[in-house]
C-alpha cells in the first residue's frame, strides 16, 4: 500500500516535507522488505534524521543526524541488541534545546530536570498530546 495511504496521524499534522520523507522511505522499504512493521520502522528511522516529534506532530530538527542510540547503530542492529528509541524526541540535541521544547509544551518541573529526564518528559508529553489529537 502506498505510504500516503498509511501516513500516521502525527505526520498528517506535520509539514509536507516530513510527509514526503516518510512516504518515499516507506514505499522503498515496502519494495525491499514487504508490507508491514519493518517498512514503518524504516520510514520513521529516516524521518528522525531530519525531524523531531514535538507534541502531536513533527518539526524540522536544527541539524540532521541520528536522534537516539538506536538510530546511531545504523545497519548494525542485527548484530547488537536493539536500544530503546526516544520516540521521535531528539535525544542527541542539547539540553538547552530540550528545555526550550519542554517550555513550549509547558512541562512542569523542567527547570530541575537532567537532560535524560527532559527526554523522558518530552516523550510522555508527546504521547499524551498524540492520544488527545487522535481522539483517544
C-alpha positions as CSV (number, residue, x, y, z in Angstrom):
1,X,0.0,0.0,0.0
2,X,1.4,3.4,-0.9
3,X,2.9,5.4,2.0
4,X,0.4,8.3,1.6
5,X,-2.4,5.8,2.4
6,X,-0.7,4.6,5.6
7,X,0.5,8.1,6.8
8,X,0.4,8.2,10.6
9,X,-1.8,10.9,12.1
10,X,1.2,12.7,13.6
11,X,2.5,13.1,10.1
12,X,-0.8,14.3,8.8
13,X,-0.4,17.3,11.2
14,X,3.2,17.9,10.1
15,X,5.0,19.8,7.3
16,X,4.6,18.4,3.8
17,X,8.4,17.7,3.6
18,X,8.1,15.4,6.6
19,X,5.2,13.6,5.0
20,X,7.2,13.2,1.7
21,X,10.2,11.8,3.6
22,X,8.1,9.2,5.4
23,X,6.2,8.3,2.2
24,X,9.2,7.8,0.0
25,X,11.1,5.8,2.5
26,X,8.1,3.7,3.4
27,X,7.4,2.9,-0.3
28,X,11.1,2.0,-0.9
29,X,11.1,-0.2,2.2
30,X,7.9,-2.0,1.1
31,X,9.7,-2.8,-2.2
32,X,12.7,-4.2,-0.2
33,X,11.1,-5.8,2.8
34,X,7.4,-6.1,2.0
35,X,4.4,-4.5,3.7
36,X,4.4,-4.3,7.5
37,X,6.1,-3.2,10.6
38,X,9.6,-3.2,9.1
39,X,8.7,-0.7,6.4
40,X,7.1,1.6,9.0
41,X,10.2,1.4,11.3
42,X,12.5,2.1,8.3
43,X,10.3,5.2,7.4
44,X,10.4,6.5,10.9
45,X,14.2,6.0,11.2
46,X,14.6,8.1,8.0
47,X,12.2,10.8,9.3
48,X,14.0,11.1,12.6
49,X,17.3,12.1,10.9
50,X,15.6,15.4,9.8
51,X,12.6,15.8,12.0
52,X,11.7,15.6,15.7
53,X,8.4,14.9,17.3
54,X,7.0,17.9,19.2
55,X,3.7,17.3,20.9
56,X,1.4,15.7,18.3
57,X,3.4,16.5,15.1
58,X,6.9,16.5,13.6
59,X,9.1,19.6,13.1
60,X,12.4,20.1,11.3
61,X,15.5,19.5,13.5
62,X,18.1,22.2,14.0
63,X,20.7,19.8,12.4
64,X,20.4,16.5,10.7
65,X,21.6,13.3,12.2
66,X,20.6,10.3,14.4
67,X,18.2,11.2,17.2
68,X,19.0,8.5,19.7
69,X,21.2,5.5,20.4
70,X,19.0,3.2,18.4
71,X,19.4,5.4,15.3
72,X,23.2,5.7,15.9
73,X,23.5,1.9,15.4
74,X,22.5,2.2,11.8
75,X,22.7,-1.1,9.9
76,X,24.4,-2.9,12.9
77,X,21.1,-3.6,14.6
78,X,21.1,-7.2,13.6
79,X,24.4,-7.9,15.4
80,X,23.7,-5.9,18.5
81,X,20.8,-5.8,20.9
82,X,18.4,-3.0,19.9
83,X,18.4,0.0,22.2
84,X,15.3,1.9,23.3
85,X,14.3,4.7,20.9
86,X,13.4,8.2,22.1
87,X,10.1,8.0,20.2
88,X,11.0,10.9,17.9
89,X,12.5,13.2,20.6
90,X,15.9,14.3,19.5
91,X,17.8,12.8,22.5
92,X,21.1,13.9,20.9
93,X,20.0,17.6,20.9
94,X,21.5,19.9,23.5
95,X,19.9,20.2,27.0
96,X,19.1,23.8,26.1
97,X,17.1,22.8,23.1
98,X,15.2,20.1,25.0
99,X,14.5,22.6,27.8
100,X,13.1,25.1,25.2
101,X,10.8,22.3,23.8
102,X,9.7,21.5,27.4
103,X,8.9,25.2,27.9
104,X,6.8,25.3,24.7
105,X,4.9,22.2,25.8
106,X,4.6,23.7,29.4
107,X,6.1,20.6,31.1
108,X,6.1,21.2,34.8
109,X,9.3,20.8,36.8
110,X,11.5,21.2,33.7
111,X,14.0,23.6,35.4
112,X,15.1,20.8,37.8
113,X,15.4,18.1,35.2
114,X,18.5,16.5,33.8
115,X,18.9,16.0,30.1
116,X,17.7,12.4,30.3
117,X,14.7,13.5,32.4
118,X,13.8,16.1,29.8
119,X,13.9,13.5,27.1
120,X,11.6,11.2,29.2
121,X,9.2,14.1,30.0
122,X,9.1,15.1,26.3
123,X,8.3,11.5,25.3
124,X,5.5,11.3,27.8
125,X,4.0,14.7,26.8
126,X,4.3,13.8,23.1
127,X,2.4,10.5,23.7
128,X,-0.3,12.4,25.7
129,X,-0.8,15.0,23.0
130,X,-0.9,12.5,20.2
131,X,-3.6,10.5,22.1
132,X,-5.6,13.7,22.6
133,X,-5.2,14.7,18.9
134,X,-6.2,11.3,17.8
135,X,-9.4,11.3,19.9
136,X,-8.1,8.7,22.3
